[in-house]
């Protein structure tokens, strides 16, 4: 997942459209965070945490970027952004 990929999605999305991005939610426990990153890599993903995803979406030109509220024990986080 790169900034270039997100720019391509940004161009394909209609103005006012929303992107929903799923990210690993490492939580506060370092052991649980390690397992979350490992699980993501084993499933073929790139272990981005919500803050990193927010930065990339902002750099790709999305507005109203935010991580949606979730349970502290959730293994995933959802980040949204809107194409201006």
N, C-alpha and C positions, 0 to 999 in steps of 0.2 A: 504494500500500500504506500503509494508515494504522492507527493504533491502534484506531479504530472497526471496521475490517475484521477485525482479529485478535480483537477481543472477540466478534464475531459467530461466527467460526469456533470460538472457545473455547466458546461456549454450545452449539454444535451437536456438539461432540466429546464422546464419553462420558467419564466420570471414569476416569482411568488411561490414556486414549488419548494417542497421541503425534502431534505435528505435525512435519512435515519441511519446512523452508524452505530454498530455494536462494538464494544470494546471490553477487554478484560477488566474486571473490578478487583484489584488486588487486595483490598481491605487493609486492616491495620495489623493483622497477624503475619509476620514474615514467612512462616512456613506455608500458610494458606496462599500467600502471594506467590511463592515459588511454585507451588503446585498449579496455580492458575496460569502462570506464564508457561510452564512445561506443557500443560494440557493444550494451550493455544498453539504452541509450536508443533506438538505431535499431530494436531488436527490440520496442520498446514497453514496456520495463520501467522501473523506478525504480532507479538505481544505489546500492543500499544495501550497505555493507560489513558483514562479520560482526558487528562490535561494535555497530553500529546495530541490526541485526536482533535481537541478543540483548537489548538494552535494550527494544525494542518488545515482544518476547515476554514478558519479565519484567513489563512494565507491564500487559500484557493478562491477567496472572494465571497464566501457565504456571510450572511448577517444573522443576527439573533442566535448565535451559536451558544449552546448550553448543554450541560449534562442533566438529564432528567433525574428526578428524585427516585431512589430505589432503597430497598432494604439493605441494612449494613452487611447482611450475610449473603446478599446476591452475588453470584459469580460473574455476572456481566453488568455492564453499564450501557445505557443508551444515550447517544449524543445526537442532537439535532442541529440543523442549520438551514437557513432559508436563502434561496437565490433572490437577490434584489431585483 
